Structures are given as structure tokens and as C-alpha cells.
Amino acid sequence: MDYPNDQAPGAPIRSGIPEHGRIPKYYAVKARIAVLLDELGEGGLLPTERELAQRHEVSRETVRQALRELLLEGRLRRQGRGTVVAGPKLEQPLSLASYTEGVRRQGRRPGRHLIGLERFPCPDALAAEVGVERGEPVWHLERVLLADDERVGLESTYVGVARVPDLDTRFDPDSSFYAYLRDRLGIAFGDADERIETVLATPREALLIGTPPALPMLLIHRLSRDTGGRPLERVRTLFRGDRFSFSAHLRGEGRDEGRSAERG
């Protein structure tokens, strides 16, 4: 296979074109629109579907399919009645740090919107994960994650009331939960186990995040422990697949392992 001299590292080989050279019409239009996005720059207004269809001599349905993929990939975003070029995705390192720190490192303004904070008797399935006995009270903290006031995720945190007794009165729900544990309670995170998968949001989740139900989401499950190895929290976080990517530093065998993921 011949590789073009300008092949960008990480880009699809041969721009995703099969060896036989036959590609769907919408994909060819998508590639041409992608070039236009680079010319317009972030925030640039895209021509209408009708204009694009006339420019590329294809049907509006073909243009619509190309735009749909670019929207799902995070290259475009809806703004009012138009479509504009989206900015780069937020890159979250998989590390034991807060969501706040990760977003700030990229020059964005982090935020959260409280959906609810409630306490309830812990069921069997959750007890071992947060280190409490069945029936003991646990907190459920649910918040929408923001970046520059844009809704980018939905986070559910479960933690034993005995570990964080005044969460409902002394914690600012717009702030970092990790910073509260560290600075106010002296609780430090030791390690965590995480699982990442792709899912579709439920109708409720899509409404809270403000996305179409068909938009792919990155779902992260996290079980955290303190420095003494005691279970601390269980977190379920949905991130918009069009606005987030994740990175990790991996070590070879024989070296100390280091792993994690961002949250707040």
C-alpha cells in the first residue's frame, strides 16, 4: 500500500478510501466539506444544505448524511438555525484529578449544574462499592458538567454519608467534589478502577445534557479508594462523544504502574 507523504499520524490510511477506490457518494462530499471547515475556522458558518447540494451536484439527502457524520464526530455544531464549525474536542487525561483541573488546563471554564442531592438506604449492589453496610445511608449527587457554559456531560456520584456527613450543607455543588474531600475533610484518593464504554443516552439523560438521543456517549464507571485502600465512591459519568476524547500515559512491564481518570 502506498502512503501519501502528507499522511497525518493518526489519520485514516488513504483517507479511509478502500483499495478498489469505490466510495459512497456521501463520503466524498463529507471529505470536501471537511476541507471547507478548515478554511472557515472555528465558529465559521456553514452554507445551507441547499447551497452545499448545488455546489457538489448531489442531492440534499446526500449532503444531510455527510453533515450528520461530521456532527457526530464533533466537527460541527448547531447554533440557532445554522450550523457552525466546532472547536477542538476537550481532551481529558485518564488520571486521578478533578474534572475542574482537566478543563482548566485547556483554557476552558469548568462548571456544574446541580440536578439533585439525595440520601437513601444503600442497596446490596452498591454497598461493597462505597464501603458501607446494606441499609446504611449513602449520598447520590447528580450534576451536569459544563465547559464554558456548554453542557458536555452528566455525572452521578455515590458516597457513604458516614464518610461525608455534611455534603448537603457544606459543599458547593458547583465546585470540585475532589477538592472538597481533600481540602475540607482531609480525604486523599489512592487509586481507582475504571471501565469505559460507548452508549446512547436515555431520553432523560439526553434532555439534561441537551443532545439528541442518537448521539454516541462515552460512559465511564469509576470505583475509587482512599490512600488506605478503603472504598470511597462510585461514579457514573456520561461524556458527549462529539466533545470529548481521553488520553493516558502507559508504562512498560517492570515499571511502576500509573493510571486514572478525570472527574470532579
N, C-alpha and C positions, 0 to 999 in steps of 0.2 A: 504494500500500500504506500502511495506517495503522500507525504505530509507537506502541506504548504509551509513556506518559510515564515509566514506570519501567523502560524498556528499559536494561539494564546494558550498557555498552560491552564489546564482545567476545562478548556472549551471542548464541545463535542468534536470528535475526529471527523474531518471532512465536512464540518458544519452540520453533521447529522445526515448528510446525503448518502444513501446506500450506494454500494459499488456499481449497481446496474444503472444508476443515475436517474431513476424514475422517482419523483417525489410528489406527494399530494399538492394540489394547486394552492390550498390554503397555507401550506408550509412555505412555499416560495414567496407568497405575499407577506407572510409573517417575517421572513428574513429581510425583505425590502423595508417593511415598516420599522424593524429593529434598527436599520441604518438611519432612518428618519429620526428615530428617538434620540440617537446620539447627536444628530445635528441640532435638534430642538433644545436639548439640555433639560435639566430638572425643572419641572413646573411649566414646561412648554405645552401649549395647547395643540392637541392632535386634530387634524382635519376630520370632518364628519365621515361617517360610513359611506355616504353617497359620493363624497369627493374622492375618497380612497378607492372606491369601486371603479369610478371613472378613470382615475389615474392609472390603475393597474389592469384595467379592462377585464374585470371579473365581476361576479355577482355580489350583492351586498351580503348574502349569506356566507360566501367565502371570506369576505373581509371580517364579518362578525366572528367567525370561528378563529381567525388569526388573532383578533383583538382579545377574544376570550382567553386564549392561552397566554398572551402577554400580560393580561390582568392577573391570572392565576400565578404567574411567575413573579409578580411584583414589579414588572417593568412599567406598568401603567396604573393609574388610579382614577376613580370617578371624582369629579369635582363639579357640583351643581348638575347642569345638564350636559356638561362636556367631559372629555377625557384628557388628562394631562400626564406628562412623563413623571414617573415616581422617582424619588430619591433612592440611594442605595439601601439595601437591607440592613437592619440592625444586627450586628454580629456579636453574639453572646458567648464568651468563653465558658466552657464547662469547668467551673471552679467553685469552691466554697466561698462565694462572695455574694453580696446582695444584688438584686435587680437594679437598685439605685446606682450602685457603683459602676455596673456594666454599661448602663445607658449614658451616664455622665462622661465616661471615658471616650465616648464617641461624639461628644459635643452636643448631645441632646438633653432635653429637660425631662427627667423622670417624674412620674406622678401616679397616683392611685385614686380610684373612686370606690368608696365602701358600698358593697351590696348588702352585707349583713354580718353581724357578730352575735352568735348564739351559743348557749351551752346546753348539753344534753347528756344523758347517761350513756356511757361508752358501750357499744355492742361488742360481741365476741370478736368479730372480724377485724376490728380496729385496735383492740386492747393491747396486743403484743407490739403493734407497730408504734404506738406512742408511749408504751411503758406504764400502763395503768391496768387495774383490775376491771373486769366486766362490771358495768353499772356505775363506776366512778365517773364524775363529771369531766367532760372534755369540751374545749372550745372549738367552734368552727368559724373561721374568719374567711370571708369571701370578698375579693376585690377585683375590679377591672384594672388592668395595667395600662398606663399611659406613657407615651413618648411625645413630647411637645404637644400635649393635649389630644393626640391621636390615640384611639383605642387600639391596642395591639395584643391584648391577652386577657385571660381570666384565670385567677388563682384561688384555690381553696386550700387552706391550711388547717390542720387538726393538731391540737396540742393539749396535754393534760392541764386541767385547771390548777392542780396542785403545784405544777411547775411554774405557771404564770397566773397567779391568783387575781391580779388586778388589771387584767388585759382590757376589761370593759371601761375602766375609769382612768387609767394612767397612760394608756397607749394611744398615740395619734394615728388613726388608721390611714392617713395619707403618707406616713413615713415608713422607714425601713423596719421590718419586724426583727431582722437580724441585729440591726444597730440597737434596738430596744433591749433585746436579750443580752447583748454584750455590755452595753453602757449602763443600763439601769438595774439589771439582775445579775450581772457577772457570769452569764452562761456563755461559754465558748463552744463552737461547733468543732467536733473532732473529725468525723468522716461521714460519708453518706453513700447510699446505693441509689442508682438512678436507672430508669428504663425509659427510652424514647421510642415513640411510635407515631405513625400518621393516622389521623382520624378525621371524620367530618363532625362539625359541631352539632349539638342538638338544637332544635328550634329556640329553646330558651337561651342557650349559650350564644348562638348567632345573634339573637336580639340584643343581648347585653354587650357583646363586642362590636356590634354594628356591621356585620358582614353577611353575605349570602350563605345559606346553609350548605351550598355545594363547594364552598372554598375549603381546600385542604388545610388542616391544622396540624401543628406539631404538639403532641401530648407528652408531657414529662411527668413521670411518677417519681417522687423522691422520698426516701426514708433516711432521716438524719439522726445522728447520735452526738452526744456531747463528748468532751475530751476524756471522760471516764468510761465511755463505751455504753452509756445508758441511752435507750431510745428517747428521742426528743420530739420529733414532729413527723407528720405525714403530709406531703404536699402533692396536689394535683394541679398542674398548670397547663393551660392551653395557650399556645402562641400562634399567631397568624402565620401561615406558611408563606404568604406573599411578602411579609415584612421582616421575617427573622431567618437567620442562619446561625449555626452553632459551630464552635471550633474547640479543639482540645489538643493539648501537648502530650504526646505519648512517649514513654520511656522504654528502652530495650530491656531484655532479661538481665538480671544481675544488678539492676539499679533500683533505688527506692521508687515505689510507685507513687504517683500523684494523680488524683482525678477529682472531678466535681461538676457543679452546675449552678447557674446564677438564679437568684431569686430575691425576694425582699420580704 
